[in-house]
Amino acid sequence: MSKPVFTHTQDQLKQIAEDVLRFAREKGASDAAVEISEGGGLSISVRKAKIETIEQNRDKGIGVTVYIGQKRGNASTSDFSSASLQATVDAAYNIARFTAEDDCAGLPEADLLEMHPQDLKLCYPWLITAEEAIDLAIRTEAAAVAVDKRITNSEGAGIHAQQSHFIAANSRGFIGGYPFSRHTISVAPIAGKGARMQRDYWYSSQRNAKKLASPEVIGRYAAERALARLNARKLDTRKCPVLFEAPLAAGLLGSFVQAVSGGALYRKSSFLLDSLGTKIFPSHIEILEDPHVIGAVGSSPFDDEGVKTQRRDVVKNGVLQGYFLSCYSARKMKMKTTGNAGGSHNLSMTSALTAKTDNFKAMLKKMDTGLLVTELMGEGVNYVTGDYSRGASGFWVERGVIQYPVEEITIAGNMRDMFQHIVAIGADTLTRGTKQTGSILIESMTVAGS
């Protein structure tokens, strides 16, 4: 590393955390927790080979939580001076004094905490200059434009490089943290002219910039996606099989996570309430959570509360094995935390029926005749009832072959039924954030058109 990435070292952040906990103890707090973070990065965007934005960020902050029994107060600051730390603790303490007691509030029990976190190698600083980032973005956009003369415009290309680190600690003996990074190359070309224009995009995102797809590959694929959407048609209303392309399939997995997360469950605002131990997917579906994959975006040795993370089967043979719980939501439900304060970690959704040969073309053949969805619009998910209705575009498929692009349609169903009627998951696996899955084929949904 040619120059320091961060202003403070991990040891310096640990010392600040210890000072905050000492101030809280001296103030009279029964418990306290603190998180200190610092990071920096570069974001640039270009459009039609001209610079649109150049942003460099350098952020730091401290969040303090103070408990007086089961009364809780929070305060934050970006000033790391001793006087500011003391004032922030005082502010959190005074908020706690006037907060109602909550019998579910409090730090994790000591035996749940990760006292010896492993190094999962999550930080790969990308010390790219603005000039180098601009060149990469221009190359990405140029690669898209060069594909076909029908690529007539662009919403731009972007480069984002970010590296940060943090320390979290609490008064029950936990202290831990690590550096991490996330880097992205993206582009959004436009094909066609006038009222018949179509856009699409593609991106590559990794912790390690060396693993990013090349600008040329990203640009070319984004252009091919935009071109494929030209001359889109409408469909008559019908019921048919629906194949969710892998990036959208990751969104379905995200909807499942939201429905079985503690906040929705203890508020009784989920259609999967009381579903633990029940069969919510076909027997061939499995969902695995593995927080300890070296270098992965969703990896972490502990959650946002310092609780140990663990590899586990979330769904086995279609049966829900566990929820996603923090300490607070677990206490609300009289259960035990699953180490998911802050969200899920490296979820992979697979089918026991999937063969290595079940690539994207094979999935189209499995569907035979139906709708391939490549873009969704609007929120359209009612998590209380499970009702699902989203604006969509994609392609009409017959006998396993794409026939033509379609747009201005709506797909609708109920998520409970959608999960139950997953026919297949493709081997065209894609990772989006903390979730990994191939394309997902659902037996039947309502497609509303003209």
C-alpha positions as CSV (number, residue, x, y, z in Angstrom):
1,M,0.0,0.0,0.0
2,S,1.6,3.2,-1.1
3,K,-0.1,5.5,1.3
4,P,-2.3,5.3,4.4
5,V,-5.9,4.5,3.6
6,F,-7.4,5.7,6.9
7,T,-6.6,8.6,9.2
8,H,-6.9,6.4,12.3
9,T,-5.6,2.9,13.0
10,Q,-7.7,0.1,14.4
11,D,-5.9,0.4,17.7
12,Q,-6.7,4.1,17.8
13,L,-10.4,3.4,17.2
14,K,-10.3,0.8,20.0
15,Q,-8.9,3.3,22.4
16,I,-11.7,5.8,21.5
17,A,-14.3,3.0,22.1
18,E,-12.8,2.2,25.5
19,D,-12.8,5.9,26.4
20,V,-16.5,6.2,25.4
21,L,-17.4,3.1,27.5
22,R,-15.5,4.5,30.5
23,F,-17.3,7.9,30.2
24,A,-20.6,6.0,30.2
25,R,-19.7,4.0,33.2
26,E,-18.6,7.1,35.1
27,K,-21.8,8.8,34.1
28,G,-23.8,6.0,35.8
29,A,-25.0,4.0,32.8
30,S,-25.8,0.3,33.6
31,D,-24.6,-0.7,30.1
32,A,-23.3,1.0,27.0
33,A,-22.4,0.2,23.4
34,V,-20.4,2.2,20.8
35,E,-19.6,2.0,17.1
36,I,-16.9,4.1,15.5
37,S,-16.4,4.1,11.7
38,E,-14.2,5.9,9.3
39,G,-14.0,5.6,5.5
40,G,-13.2,7.3,2.2
41,G,-13.8,6.8,-1.4
42,L,-14.1,8.1,-4.9
43,S,-17.1,8.2,-7.2
44,I,-17.1,9.5,-10.8
45,S,-19.6,9.5,-13.6
46,V,-19.2,10.3,-17.2
47,R,-21.8,10.7,-20.0
48,K,-21.1,10.8,-23.7
49,A,-17.4,10.7,-22.9
50,K,-17.6,13.9,-20.8
51,I,-17.2,14.2,-17.0
52,E,-20.5,14.6,-15.2
53,T,-19.4,14.3,-11.5
54,I,-16.3,13.7,-9.4
55,E,-16.9,13.1,-5.7
56,Q,-14.4,12.3,-3.1
57,N,-15.6,11.4,0.4
58,R,-14.0,11.2,3.8
59,D,-16.4,10.2,6.5
60,K,-16.2,9.4,10.1
61,G,-18.7,9.0,13.0
62,I,-19.4,7.6,16.4
63,G,-22.7,6.2,17.6
64,V,-23.3,5.8,21.3
65,T,-26.1,3.8,23.0
66,V,-26.5,4.2,26.8
67,Y,-28.7,2.1,29.0
68,I,-30.2,3.0,32.4
69,G,-31.7,-0.3,33.3
70,Q,-34.0,-1.0,30.4
71,K,-34.2,2.6,29.3
72,R,-32.2,3.4,26.2
73,G,-30.7,6.6,24.7
74,N,-28.7,7.1,21.5
75,A,-26.5,10.0,20.3
76,S,-23.9,10.5,17.7
77,T,-21.0,12.8,16.6
78,S,-18.4,13.1,14.0
79,D,-16.0,14.8,16.4
80,F,-13.5,12.4,17.9
81,S,-12.2,14.8,20.5
82,S,-12.4,13.8,24.2
83,A,-14.7,16.7,25.0
84,S,-17.1,15.7,22.1
85,L,-17.1,12.1,23.2
86,Q,-18.0,13.1,26.8
87,A,-20.8,15.4,25.5
88,T,-22.2,12.6,23.2
89,V,-22.3,10.2,26.2
90,D,-24.0,12.9,28.3
91,A,-26.6,13.4,25.5
92,A,-27.3,9.7,25.2
93,Y,-27.6,9.4,29.0
94,N,-30.0,12.3,29.2
95,I,-32.2,10.8,26.4
96,A,-32.3,7.5,28.3
97,R,-33.4,9.2,31.5
98,F,-36.6,10.4,29.8
99,T,-37.3,7.3,27.7
100,A,-39.9,4.7,28.7
101,E,-38.6,1.3,29.9
102,D,-38.6,-1.5,27.4
103,D,-38.4,-4.9,28.8
104,C,-36.8,-6.2,25.5
105,A,-34.1,-3.5,25.4
106,G,-30.5,-4.4,26.4
107,L,-27.2,-5.7,25.2
108,P,-26.7,-9.3,24.1
109,E,-25.8,-11.8,26.8
110,A,-22.1,-12.2,27.1
111,D,-22.0,-15.9,25.9
112,L,-23.5,-14.8,22.6
113,L,-20.7,-12.3,21.8
114,E,-17.9,-13.0,19.3
115,M,-14.8,-12.5,21.5
116,H,-12.3,-13.9,18.9
117,P,-13.5,-12.8,15.4
118,Q,-11.7,-14.4,12.5
119,D,-10.2,-12.4,9.7
120,L,-12.4,-12.9,6.6
121,K,-10.2,-10.7,4.4
122,L,-12.9,-8.2,3.5
123,C,-10.8,-5.2,2.6
124,Y,-9.0,-4.6,-0.7
125,P,-8.3,-0.9,-1.1
126,W,-8.5,0.4,-4.6
127,L,-6.3,3.5,-4.6
128,I,-7.4,4.6,-8.1
129,T,-6.9,8.3,-9.1
130,A,-9.7,10.4,-10.5
131,E,-8.0,10.4,-13.9
132,E,-7.7,6.6,-13.9
133,A,-11.4,6.3,-12.8
134,I,-12.5,8.7,-15.6
135,D,-10.6,6.6,-18.1
136,L,-12.2,3.4,-17.0
137,A,-15.7,4.9,-17.1
138,I,-15.1,6.3,-20.6
139,R,-13.9,2.9,-21.7
140,T,-17.0,1.3,-20.3
141,E,-19.4,3.7,-22.1
142,A,-17.4,3.5,-25.3
143,A,-17.6,-0.3,-25.3
144,A,-21.4,0.0,-25.1
145,V,-21.6,2.6,-27.9
146,A,-19.3,0.5,-30.2
147,V,-21.6,-2.5,-30.1
148,D,-24.2,-1.2,-32.6
149,K,-25.1,2.1,-34.3
150,R,-28.5,1.8,-32.7
151,I,-26.9,2.6,-29.3
152,T,-27.8,6.3,-29.7
153,N,-27.4,7.7,-26.2
154,S,-26.3,6.9,-22.7
155,E,-27.3,7.6,-19.1
156,G,-23.7,7.4,-18.3
157,A,-21.0,5.2,-16.8
158,G,-19.7,5.3,-13.3
159,I,-16.8,4.1,-11.1
160,H,-17.1,3.8,-7.3
161,A,-14.3,2.9,-5.0
162,Q,-14.9,2.8,-1.2
163,Q,-12.9,1.5,1.7
164,S,-13.9,1.9,5.4
165,H,-13.2,0.4,8.8
166,F,-14.9,0.3,12.1
167,I,-14.7,-0.8,15.7
168,A,-17.8,-1.8,17.8
169,A,-17.6,-2.4,21.6
170,N,-19.9,-2.8,24.5
171,S,-19.7,-2.9,28.3
172,R,-20.0,-6.7,28.4
173,G,-16.5,-7.2,27.1
174,F,-17.0,-7.2,23.4
175,I,-14.7,-5.2,21.1
176,G,-14.1,-6.0,17.5
177,G,-14.0,-4.5,14.0
178,Y,-12.3,-4.7,10.7
179,P,-11.7,-2.9,7.4
180,F,-13.8,-3.6,4.4
181,S,-14.2,-2.4,0.8
182,R,-16.7,-2.3,-2.1
183,H,-16.0,-1.2,-5.6
184,T,-18.3,-0.9,-8.7
185,I,-18.2,-0.3,-12.4
186,S,-21.6,0.4,-14.1
187,V,-23.1,1.7,-17.3
188,A,-26.6,2.4,-18.7
189,P,-26.8,2.7,-22.5
190,I,-29.8,3.8,-24.5
191,A,-30.9,2.2,-27.8
192,G,-33.2,3.5,-30.5
193,K,-34.6,6.9,-31.1
194,G,-37.7,9.0,-30.1
195,A,-40.6,7.2,-28.5
196,R,-39.1,3.8,-29.3
197,M,-36.0,4.3,-27.2
198,Q,-35.0,1.6,-24.7
199,R,-32.4,1.6,-21.9
200,D,-30.8,-1.1,-19.9
201,Y,-27.8,-1.3,-17.6
202,W,-25.2,-3.6,-16.1
203,Y,-22.7,-3.5,-13.4
204,S,-20.0,-5.4,-11.6
205,S,-19.4,-5.0,-7.9
206,Q,-16.7,-6.7,-5.8
207,R,-14.7,-6.1,-2.6
208,N,-11.5,-6.7,-4.6
209,A,-11.2,-4.5,-7.7
210,K,-9.1,-7.1,-9.4
211,K,-12.2,-9.3,-9.6
212,L,-14.4,-6.7,-11.3
213,A,-15.5,-7.6,-14.9
214,S,-13.6,-5.6,-17.5
215,P,-15.1,-2.2,-18.7
216,E,-15.4,-3.8,-22.2
217,V,-17.4,-6.8,-21.0
218,I,-19.7,-4.6,-18.9
219,G,-20.3,-2.1,-21.7
220,R,-20.9,-4.7,-24.3
221,Y,-23.3,-6.7,-22.2
222,A,-25.3,-3.6,-21.2
223,A,-25.6,-2.6,-24.8
224,E,-26.8,-6.0,-25.9
225,R,-29.5,-5.9,-23.2
226,A,-30.7,-2.5,-24.4
227,L,-30.7,-3.6,-28.0
228,A,-32.7,-6.7,-27.2
229,R,-35.5,-4.5,-25.8
230,L,-36.1,-2.6,-29.1
231,N,-39.5,-2.9,-30.8
232,A,-41.2,-4.2,-27.6
233,R,-44.9,-5.2,-27.7
234,K,-47.7,-5.4,-25.3
235,L,-49.4,-8.7,-24.2
236,D,-53.0,-9.6,-23.7
237,T,-53.9,-10.6,-20.2
238,R,-53.2,-14.2,-19.5
239,K,-51.9,-16.7,-17.0
240,C,-48.5,-18.4,-17.8
241,P,-45.2,-19.6,-16.4
242,V,-42.9,-16.7,-15.4
243,L,-39.1,-16.9,-15.4
244,F,-37.4,-14.3,-13.2
245,E,-33.9,-13.5,-14.5
246,A,-31.2,-14.0,-11.9
247,P,-30.8,-10.3,-10.8
248,L,-34.6,-10.2,-10.2
249,A,-34.6,-13.6,-8.6
250,A,-32.3,-12.2,-5.9
251,G,-35.0,-9.7,-5.2
252,L,-37.5,-12.5,-4.6
253,L,-35.0,-14.0,-2.1
254,G,-34.9,-10.5,-0.5
255,S,-38.7,-10.5,-0.2
256,F,-38.5,-13.8,1.6
257,V,-35.9,-12.5,4.0
258,Q,-38.1,-9.5,4.8
259,A,-41.1,-11.7,5.5
260,V,-39.3,-13.8,8.0
261,S,-37.3,-11.1,9.7
262,G,-38.0,-10.2,13.4
263,G,-39.3,-6.7,12.9
264,A,-42.1,-7.9,10.6
265,L,-42.8,-11.0,12.7
266,Y,-43.2,-9.4,16.1
267,R,-45.3,-6.6,14.6
268,K,-47.5,-9.4,13.0
269,S,-47.1,-7.7,9.7
270,S,-45.9,-10.7,7.7
271,F,-47.7,-13.3,5.6
272,L,-45.2,-15.8,6.9
273,L,-46.1,-15.3,10.6
274,D,-45.7,-18.5,12.7
275,S,-44.2,-20.3,9.7
276,L,-41.2,-21.8,11.5
277,G,-41.1,-25.6,10.9
278,T,-43.6,-25.3,8.0
279,K,-43.1,-26.1,4.4
280,I,-43.2,-22.8,2.5
281,F,-41.2,-23.9,-0.6
282,P,-41.2,-27.2,-2.6
283,S,-39.1,-30.0,-1.2
284,H,-36.3,-29.4,-3.7
285,I,-35.6,-25.8,-2.4
286,E,-32.8,-25.0,0.1
287,I,-31.6,-21.7,1.4
288,L,-28.2,-21.6,3.1
289,E,-26.7,-18.7,5.1
290,D,-22.9,-18.7,5.4
291,P,-21.4,-15.5,6.9
292,H,-17.8,-16.8,6.8
293,V,-17.1,-16.9,3.1
294,I,-13.6,-15.4,2.6
295,G,-13.8,-12.0,0.8
296,A,-17.6,-12.1,0.1
297,V,-19.7,-9.0,0.2
298,G,-22.1,-10.5,2.8
299,S,-19.5,-11.9,5.1
300,S,-19.1,-10.9,8.8
301,P,-17.8,-12.7,11.9
302,F,-20.4,-10.9,14.0
303,D,-23.6,-8.9,13.5
304,D,-24.3,-5.3,14.3
305,E,-24.7,-6.2,18.0
306,G,-21.4,-8.2,18.3
307,V,-23.2,-11.5,18.3
308,K,-21.4,-14.5,16.7
309,T,-22.6,-15.3,13.2
310,Q,-23.0,-18.9,12.1
311,R,-23.5,-21.0,9.1
312,R,-27.0,-22.5,9.0
313,D,-29.8,-23.9,6.9
314,V,-32.5,-21.3,6.7
315,V,-34.7,-23.6,4.5
316,K,-34.1,-27.3,4.2
317,N,-36.2,-29.5,2.0
318,G,-38.6,-26.6,1.6
319,V,-39.2,-26.3,5.3
320,L,-38.3,-23.0,7.2
321,Q,-35.7,-23.8,9.8
322,G,-35.0,-20.3,11.2
323,Y,-35.9,-16.7,11.2
324,F,-33.7,-13.6,10.9
325,L,-33.6,-12.1,14.4
326,S,-31.7,-9.5,16.4
327,C,-31.6,-9.6,20.2
328,Y,-34.5,-7.1,20.4
329,S,-36.8,-9.0,18.0
330,A,-35.8,-12.3,19.5
331,R,-36.8,-11.1,23.0
332,K,-40.1,-9.8,21.6
333,M,-40.8,-13.3,20.3
334,K,-39.3,-15.1,23.3
335,M,-36.7,-16.7,21.1
336,K,-32.9,-16.5,20.7
337,T,-31.1,-14.1,18.4
338,T,-29.9,-15.7,15.1
339,G,-27.0,-13.2,14.8
340,N,-28.8,-11.1,12.1
341,A,-28.9,-7.7,13.6
342,G,-28.3,-5.6,10.5
343,G,-29.6,-8.2,8.0
344,S,-28.7,-11.5,6.3
345,H,-25.2,-12.8,5.5
346,N,-24.4,-14.6,2.2
347,L,-27.7,-16.3,1.4
348,S,-27.7,-18.8,-1.4
349,M,-30.9,-20.2,-2.8
350,T,-30.6,-23.5,-4.6
351,S,-32.6,-26.5,-5.9
352,A,-31.8,-30.1,-5.5
353,L,-33.1,-30.6,-9.0
354,T,-30.6,-28.2,-10.6
355,A,-28.0,-29.7,-12.9
356,K,-24.8,-28.0,-14.0
357,T,-26.2,-27.9,-17.5
358,D,-29.2,-25.8,-16.3
359,N,-27.9,-22.6,-17.8
360,F,-30.1,-19.7,-18.9
361,K,-30.9,-21.3,-22.2
362,A,-31.9,-24.5,-20.5
363,M,-34.1,-22.6,-18.1
364,L,-35.9,-21.1,-21.1
365,K,-36.5,-24.6,-22.5
366,K,-37.8,-25.7,-19.1
367,M,-40.4,-22.9,-19.2
368,D,-41.2,-23.7,-22.8
369,T,-43.8,-21.0,-23.3
370,G,-44.2,-18.1,-21.0
371,L,-42.8,-14.8,-19.8
372,L,-39.1,-14.0,-19.1
373,V,-39.0,-11.0,-16.7
374,T,-35.9,-8.8,-16.9
375,E,-37.1,-5.6,-15.2
376,L,-39.6,-4.8,-12.4
377,M,-41.0,-1.4,-11.5
378,G,-42.7,-0.1,-8.4
379,E,-42.8,-1.7,-4.9
380,G,-46.1,-3.6,-5.2
381,V,-45.5,-6.1,-2.4
382,N,-47.9,-6.3,0.5
383,Y,-46.0,-8.2,3.2
384,V,-49.1,-8.5,5.4
385,T,-51.1,-10.5,2.9
386,G,-48.3,-11.6,0.5
387,D,-50.0,-10.0,-2.5
388,Y,-47.6,-9.3,-5.3
389,S,-48.1,-6.9,-8.2
390,R,-45.3,-5.3,-10.1
391,G,-44.9,-3.4,-13.4
392,A,-42.7,-5.4,-15.6
393,S,-40.9,-5.8,-18.9
394,G,-39.1,-8.7,-20.5
395,F,-39.5,-11.2,-23.3
396,W,-42.2,-13.6,-24.6
397,V,-40.9,-17.1,-25.0
398,E,-42.3,-19.9,-27.1
399,R,-40.9,-23.5,-27.3
400,G,-37.9,-22.4,-25.2
401,V,-36.9,-19.6,-27.6
402,I,-37.3,-15.8,-27.1
403,Q,-39.7,-14.5,-29.6
404,Y,-39.9,-10.7,-28.9
405,P,-39.6,-8.1,-26.1
406,V,-42.6,-7.0,-24.1
407,E,-43.4,-4.0,-22.0
408,E,-46.2,-2.2,-20.2
409,I,-47.3,-5.3,-18.4
410,T,-48.0,-6.2,-14.8
411,I,-47.3,-9.5,-13.2
412,A,-49.4,-10.5,-10.2
413,G,-49.8,-13.3,-7.7
414,N,-49.4,-14.1,-4.0
415,M,-45.9,-14.7,-2.6
416,R,-47.0,-17.7,-0.6
417,D,-48.2,-19.3,-3.8
418,M,-45.2,-18.1,-5.8
419,F,-42.8,-19.7,-3.3
420,Q,-44.8,-22.9,-3.2
421,H,-44.8,-23.2,-7.0
422,I,-41.1,-22.7,-7.8
423,V,-40.5,-25.2,-10.5
424,A,-36.7,-24.7,-11.0
425,I,-33.7,-22.6,-10.1
426,G,-31.1,-22.2,-12.8
427,A,-27.4,-22.8,-12.6
428,D,-26.9,-19.3,-14.0
429,T,-25.9,-18.2,-10.6
430,L,-25.5,-14.5,-9.8
431,T,-24.6,-12.6,-6.6
432,R,-26.3,-9.4,-5.9
433,G,-25.3,-7.9,-2.5
434,T,-25.6,-10.5,0.2
435,K,-27.8,-12.8,-1.9
436,Q,-27.0,-15.5,-4.5
437,T,-29.3,-17.4,-6.8
438,G,-29.9,-18.4,-10.4
439,S,-33.0,-17.6,-12.4
440,I,-36.2,-18.7,-10.8
441,L,-39.1,-20.3,-12.7
442,I,-42.6,-20.1,-11.2
443,E,-45.3,-22.4,-12.5
444,S,-47.9,-19.7,-13.2
445,M,-48.7,-16.1,-12.5
446,T,-51.2,-13.6,-13.9
447,V,-49.8,-11.3,-16.6
448,A,-52.0,-8.2,-17.1
449,G,-51.6,-6.4,-20.4
450,S,-53.8,-4.6,-22.8
